Structures are given as structure tokens and as C-alpha cells.
Amino acid sequence: MIRLPETKASFAPPSPLEHLCRDLIDGMHAASQPLTILRASLGSPDVARQSVEDLRKLLRQSSREVERLCVLFHYMQQFVTVQSMKADPEIEDLAGLLSHTLEGVDLLFAKAGVALTRKQAEEATPSVLVDSSRLEQALSAILLVALGVAQRGDEVLIETRTQGDIVEISVDSILAAPADLVADARLRLALAAANLRSQSANMTWRDKPFAVQITLPVANTPISA
């Protein structure tokens, strides 16, 4: 029997270009819905015969769809930007970065009545080699998605742990009624993952209940005091 040569091609991780193409395809797929709605509503021959009140409703609906299109287009722009511009990793204090990121969104959680809890690790969090701007963008996006699927009284828990030469950040949602992720939220998560991949980090997530895990490379040189 002739045995075909083994290949690792099917097991190779997707290339950056493959990731970009997948993300852009998802973005275009999400954009097709508001475009379809706008074409159906504005292109209807009955528009000219509608009442003033109906036209106002149509304007409000169209405005929402246009706004959503702008958001989706912005995501697709960001996918290209992340891929085309190299990250600038530096040795950073992860604890400080987390605190700074949480300060940007904690008021939104408080207003929504959702607890945002940071669980401190027993051991000291080591320094990490990251692009601080891209890491904060990714973390902020993840937290906003978590807030979007939460309800008043729910909790979002952030925890860090060190395993060898990597640091893990987990974001777990404790929800009374887990909700599905909409297309916009999935694109926001995909963009967060792209920002992390660009700096030798990684990110995985699940839908119900919503949870994210990030792994970051530990820096070899400690930060000077």
C-alpha cells in the first residue's frame, strides 16, 4: 500500500492574513443586515405616500441602521489597521494597566447595577511584555461586551494568575439569565483578539455564560521601582 506523505498544513494555525479575511467577512456579513433593511424601507414605492408620522418612524429606524453601519465599518477599519501596523510591546506593570482600564468602565457598570469585581492573586503579578494601548483597548472591549449581556444584579469577575512564563487574565460573567451575543459584540471580541494576537498574546471566549481568557507573555526583565 502506498502511504501518502503526512502534512501538517491542516493543523497549522491560521495566518494573520487568514484571520483578517475571516474578520472582514464577518464584518461584511453583519453589515448586510442594516443595508438590507435600508434598501427595503427606503426603496419602497410606498414611501412617497406615507403619512408624516410614518415618515418620522422611517427616519428614526433608518438613522439607527446608518449608525450601526458606521460602527461596523469602524470595526473593519480597525481590523485592517491592527494588521497593517506593528504592535509596540514594552515591559509593563500588568496590575497598573488593569487598574487604569477598570477606571475607564467602572462607572458604566455601577450605573447599570452590575458588579465589577477584581480578584487579586495571592502571588505578585509579574511584569508583562505588551503593547499597553492595544491591551487596554482589548480589555475595555471585552468588559463592554460583558456589560452588554449582563443585567442589574449580575457580576463580572476579573482574575489574574501566573503559570510559568505566561500570565492569564480571566473575565467571567455570573449572570442570572445568560444572553446570546449579537453580531456587533462578536465583532468587538474579534477585534480584541486581533489586538492581542498582534503582540504575541492570545484570547479565547465562550458565549454562555460569557467568559474570556487572555494569555500574556511574562517579561524577562522586571520594571524598575
C-alpha positions in Angstrom: 0.0 0.0 0.0 1.3 3.5 -0.9 1.1 5.8 2.1 0.6 9.5 1.3 3.1 11.8 2.9 1.9 13.3 6.2 1.3 17.0 6.2 0.8 19.5 8.9 -1.0 22.0 6.7 -4.4 21.2 8.0 -3.3 21.5 11.6 -1.4 24.8 11.2 -2.9 27.8 13.0 -4.5 30.4 10.7 -2.1 33.0 9.4 -2.6 36.7 10.2 -4.0 37.2 6.7 -6.4 34.4 7.1 -7.6 35.9 10.4 -8.0 39.3 8.7 -10.0 37.8 5.9 -12.3 35.9 8.3 -12.9 39.0 10.4 -13.6 41.2 7.4 -16.0 38.6 6.0 -17.8 38.5 9.4 -18.0 42.3 9.3 -19.4 42.4 5.9 -22.0 39.7 6.8 -23.0 41.8 9.8 -23.3 44.9 7.7 -25.5 43.2 5.2 -28.4 43.2 7.6 -28.7 47.0 8.1 -28.1 47.5 4.4 -30.9 45.1 3.5 -33.2 47.0 5.9 -32.3 50.4 4.5 -32.8 49.1 0.9 -36.2 47.6 1.7 -37.5 50.6 3.6 -36.1 53.5 1.6 -36.6 51.8 -1.8 -40.3 51.0 -1.2 -42.6 52.7 -3.8 -45.0 53.4 -0.9 -42.6 55.8 0.8 -43.9 58.9 -1.1 -47.5 58.1 0.0 -46.7 57.6 3.7 -48.0 59.9 6.4 -45.8 62.4 8.2 -45.8 60.2 11.3 -44.8 57.1 9.3 -42.1 59.0 7.6 -40.8 60.1 11.0 -40.7 56.5 12.2 -38.9 55.5 9.0 -36.3 58.3 9.6 -35.7 57.1 13.1 -35.3 53.5 12.0 -33.0 54.5 9.1 -30.9 56.6 11.4 -30.4 53.6 13.7 -29.4 51.4 10.8 -27.0 54.1 9.5 -25.4 54.4 12.9 -24.9 50.7 13.1 -23.3 50.6 9.7 -20.9 53.3 10.8 -19.9 51.2 13.8 -19.5 48.1 11.7 -17.4 50.0 9.2 -15.2 51.3 12.0 -14.6 47.7 13.2 -13.5 46.7 9.7 -11.2 49.7 9.5 -9.6 48.7 12.8 -9.1 45.1 11.7 -7.0 46.4 8.8 -5.2 48.9 11.0 -4.2 46.3 13.5 -2.9 44.0 10.8 -1.1 46.7 8.9 0.6 48.4 11.8 3.0 46.5 14.1 2.4 46.5 17.8 5.0 48.2 20.1 5.4 45.8 23.1 7.2 47.1 26.2 7.7 45.8 29.7 4.6 46.9 31.6 3.2 46.6 35.1 0.1 44.5 34.5 -1.6 45.4 37.8 -1.3 49.1 36.9 -2.7 48.5 33.4 -5.7 46.6 34.8 -6.4 49.3 37.3 -6.3 52.0 34.6 -8.6 50.0 32.4 -11.1 49.4 35.1 -11.2 53.1 36.0 -12.5 53.7 32.5 -15.5 51.4 32.7 -16.4 51.0 36.4 -18.8 53.9 36.3 -20.8 52.3 33.4 -21.0 49.1 35.5 -22.1 51.0 38.5 -24.8 52.9 36.6 -26.1 49.6 35.2 -26.2 48.0 38.6 -23.7 45.3 37.6 -20.9 44.4 40.0 -17.3 44.6 38.5 -15.1 42.6 40.8 -11.3 42.2 40.5 -9.9 39.2 42.4 -6.3 39.8 43.4 -3.9 36.8 43.1 -2.0 35.7 46.2 1.3 36.0 44.4 2.6 39.2 42.9 1.7 39.7 39.3 4.8 39.7 37.2 5.7 42.3 34.5 4.4 41.5 31.0 5.7 42.3 27.5 2.7 44.0 25.8 1.6 47.0 23.8 -0.3 48.8 26.6 -2.6 50.7 24.2 -3.7 47.6 22.4 -4.1 45.6 25.6 -6.3 48.3 27.2 -8.4 48.6 24.0 -8.9 44.8 24.1 -9.8 44.7 27.8 -12.2 47.6 27.5 -13.9 46.0 24.6 -14.3 42.7 26.5 -15.7 44.4 29.5 -18.2 46.4 27.5 -19.4 43.1 25.8 -19.7 41.6 29.3 -21.7 44.6 30.4 -24.0 44.3 27.4 -25.1 40.7 28.2 -25.5 41.4 31.9 -28.5 42.6 33.9 -28.9 44.6 37.1 -27.7 42.4 40.0 -25.2 40.3 37.9 -21.5 40.3 38.4 -18.4 40.3 36.2 -15.3 38.8 37.8 -11.7 39.6 36.7 -8.9 37.4 37.9 -5.2 37.1 37.1 -2.9 34.1 37.6 0.6 33.2 36.6 1.6 29.9 35.0 5.2 29.6 34.1 6.2 32.2 31.5 2.6 33.4 30.9 0.0 35.4 32.8 -3.6 34.5 32.4 -6.4 37.1 32.7 -9.9 35.6 33.0 -13.2 37.6 32.7 -16.1 35.6 33.9 -19.8 36.6 34.0 -22.1 35.5 36.8 -25.4 36.0 35.1 -29.0 35.3 36.3 -30.1 34.9 32.6 -27.3 34.4 30.1 -27.9 36.2 26.8 -26.8 35.4 23.3 -24.0 37.5 21.8 -25.2 39.7 18.9 -23.1 40.1 15.7 -21.8 43.5 16.8 -20.5 42.0 20.1 -18.8 39.2 18.3 -17.0 41.7 16.0 -15.9 43.6 19.1 -14.5 40.4 20.6 -12.8 39.5 17.3 -11.1 42.9 17.2 -10.0 42.5 20.8 -8.5 39.1 19.8 -6.7 40.7 16.8 -5.2 43.4 19.1 -3.9 40.6 21.4 -2.6 38.4 18.6 -0.6 41.3 17.2 1.6 41.3 20.4 2.2 37.5 20.9 -0.8 37.2 23.2 -3.8 35.0 22.8 -7.5 35.1 23.6 -10.4 32.6 23.8 -14.0 33.1 24.7 -17.3 31.3 25.1 -20.9 32.5 24.7 -23.0 31.2 27.6 -22.2 32.2 30.2 -19.9 34.8 28.7 -16.3 34.3 29.6 -12.9 35.3 28.2 -9.4 34.1 28.9 -6.3 36.0 27.8 -2.7 34.8 28.0 0.2 37.3 28.0 3.9 36.7 27.8 5.8 37.4 31.0 8.7 39.9 30.6 12.1 38.7 31.5 13.2 42.0 32.9 11.4 43.4 36.0 10.2 47.0 36.0 12.5 49.4 37.9 10.9 50.8 41.0 
